[in-house]
Amino acid sequence: MTANFREHLHHVINELPSNYSQPSIMTDFPNYYISAAGYAALMDWYARALAGIRVPVETCRVPTRYGITHVIQSGPPDAPPVLLLHGINTSAMSWRPQIEGLAARFRVIAPDIVGFTGRSGSTRLVYRDDSYARWAVDVLDALDVPAAHVVGGSAGGHFALKLAAWSPERVLRLALLNPCGLANYRFPYGLTRIHGIPSLLNWLNHRILASATLARILVRKGVAPGLTLDADWVEFSYLILRHYRRHGPPGVLRADELRRIQSPTLLLVGEHEVFHHPRAIIQRAQRHLRAVTAEQVSAAGHDMHRDRAEWVNGRLTAFLRANERTPVY
C-alpha cells in the first residue's frame, strides 16, 4: 500500500461519524446491529431458517465465561458428538445441510458463536489469543461432552484450529473446510484486516451500497461457477449488508500453535476458493500439522458445505467414523 493511499484511507476513516462504531444507547439488541428493526429482521430470518431444518432439533442456552451461548443439537444423544463451528458474521444456520446430513449417525452440536448474527451473547472475542478455544471448551463442558469431533468452516476453521491447539484432549478428529488461519488472504480480501477498513466498508454498505444485486454478487463469490445461488442465503447477505456491522476476519495461526495439534485432520479446499490460494492452504497444513489428509475438491467454492452438501456430508461421515479414539457410548 502506498503512503499516499494509506494517508487518504486514514482521512476517509477519520471522516466517519464519530459515533459510528460506538455501542448503541439502546440495550435491547447488540451494538453491532444498526437498529432494533434490523436486529428483528435478522432474528426473523434465523427463526424461519431454524424452522426449515428437516430433521428434529433441540435448542438450549448454556453459560460460558463470555456470555450465554445458544446451541442447536440434533441426532441420538448417545451418538458420537460433532461440534460444528461456523464462520464470522453468520450463525449456526450456515450448517443447516450438515445438521440434516449428519444427524442420523452423530450427535450434532451447532452453537451460535458469541459476537455474531445468531442468538448468543454479543461479546466479540480476540482472534490472536485463545478466547475462542476457551469459549468452545465452556460450551462442551456445559453440555457434558468430554471430547468431540470438530468441524470448522471458513473462520470457523480458525476457531477449530485454536481449540485443537489449546485443548487437544477435547478434539477427537478435526475437519477443516476452506479454513482461515492457515494462509494469508488473497488481494484484496486481506485489506479487511487493516484497522478501520471494516468500519469504512460497513458505513458504505449501510449508507450507499446495500442492495439485492450486491448481495447476489457476494454470495456468488463463495459459489463454484455454474451453481445456483441459495435464495435464502442471498436474503441473509442482503440483511447483513443493510443492518449489521461486519467483523473483520482472523489472521494466521503461528507454526508453534499448529504443531501442538494432535488430532487426525481432514482438510478440504475448494478448487474455486476465492479468499485464499488453495495451494498455500494445503502446503502450510502439510508442513505443520502432524496427521493431515489434504484434498482439493473439484467444482467447489468457499461455501462447499452448502453448494456440495451431499458430497461434503459423505466425506465428513467417512472421515469421522474412521476415528479410533472415539470412546464407547
Secondary structure, DSSP 4 states (H G I P E B T S, - for coil): --HHHHHHHHHHHHTS-TTTTSPPS--SS-TTBS-HHHHHHHHHHHHHHHHT-SS--EEEEE--TT--EEEEEES-TTSPEEEEE--TT--GGGGHHHHHHHTTTSEEEEE--TTSSSSS--PPPPSSSSHHHHHHHHHHHHTT-S-EEEEEETHHHHHHHHHHHH-GGGEEEEEEES-SSSSPPPTTGGGGGSTTHHHHHHHHIIIII--HHHHHHHHHHTS-TTPPP-HHHHHHHHHHHHHB-PPPPP-PPPHHHHHT--S-EEEEEETT--SS-HHHHHHHHHHH-SSEEEEEETT--TTHHHHTHHHHHHHHHHHHHT-SSPPP-
